[in-house]
Amino acid sequence: MQLLVTAGTAKNSLYQELTAARVQHRQPDLTSCHDQLLTAHKVQTQMMAKMAATDLSMSVLVSHAMDTLMAVQGNYELIEVLNLDWS
């Protein structure tokens, strides 16, 4: 559940910052989202190691959490690559 919450927080942070940047006519500061994504990836790595060590199977919740993380990471990377002029 921690992975899903952290990935969801990163998504929320990303979209709030994009909205604020657009309204304020400035470049978005993606630092908060980046930090949350790093945390989510650490949680994912720890979770996968624990699952492998204890021979646990993949649950629907884990699959959903990993999919959410992947989607947010993709959005974050696309925004970075576009490097739009927001002013």
C-alpha positions in Angstrom: 0.0 0.0 0.0 2.9 2.4 0.7 4.0 2.2 -3.0 0.5 3.1 -4.2 0.2 6.0 -1.8 3.7 7.3 -2.6 3.1 7.1 -6.4 -0.3 8.7 -6.0 1.3 11.6 -4.0 3.9 12.0 -6.8 1.1 12.2 -9.3 -0.8 14.8 -7.3 2.3 16.8 -6.8 3.1 16.8 -10.5 -0.4 18.0 -11.6 -0.7 20.6 -8.9 2.7 22.0 -9.9 1.8 22.0 -13.6 -1.4 23.9 -12.8 0.3 26.4 -10.7 3.1 27.0 -13.2 0.5 27.5 -16.0 -1.5 30.0 -13.9 1.6 31.9 -12.8 3.3 31.8 -16.2 6.5 30.2 -15.0 8.5 27.0 -15.5 7.2 24.1 -13.3 9.4 23.1 -10.4 9.3 19.3 -10.5 11.6 18.7 -7.5 8.9 17.5 -5.2 7.5 15.0 -7.7 11.1 13.8 -8.5 11.8 13.3 -4.8 8.5 11.4 -4.4 9.3 9.2 -7.4 12.7 8.3 -5.9 11.0 7.3 -2.7 8.4 5.2 -4.5 11.2 3.4 -6.5 13.0 2.7 -3.2 9.8 1.2 -1.8 9.2 -0.8 -4.9 12.8 -2.2 -4.8 12.4 -3.2 -1.1 9.0 -4.7 -1.8 10.3 -6.8 -4.7 13.3 -8.0 -2.7 10.9 -9.1 0.1 8.6 -10.8 -2.3 11.5 -12.7 -3.9 13.0 -13.7 -0.5 9.7 -15.0 0.8 8.4 -16.4 -2.5 5.3 -14.2 -2.3 3.1 -14.0 -5.4 2.1 -10.7 -7.2 -1.2 -9.4 -6.0 -3.7 -7.2 -7.8 -2.8 -4.3 -5.4 0.9 -4.7 -6.1 0.3 -4.7 -9.8 -1.9 -1.6 -9.6 0.7 0.2 -7.5 3.5 -0.6 -9.9 1.3 0.5 -12.9 0.5 3.7 -11.1 4.2 4.4 -10.5 5.0 3.6 -14.1 2.3 6.0 -15.4 3.5 8.9 -13.2 7.1 8.3 -14.1 6.2 8.4 -17.8 4.3 11.7 -17.3 7.2 13.2 -15.4 9.7 12.2 -18.0 7.6 13.5 -20.8 7.2 16.9 -19.2 11.0 17.1 -18.6 11.7 16.2 -22.2 9.2 18.7 -23.6 10.8 21.4 -21.5 8.1 23.8 -22.5 8.3 27.6 -22.2 5.6 28.3 -19.7 6.0 32.1 -19.6 
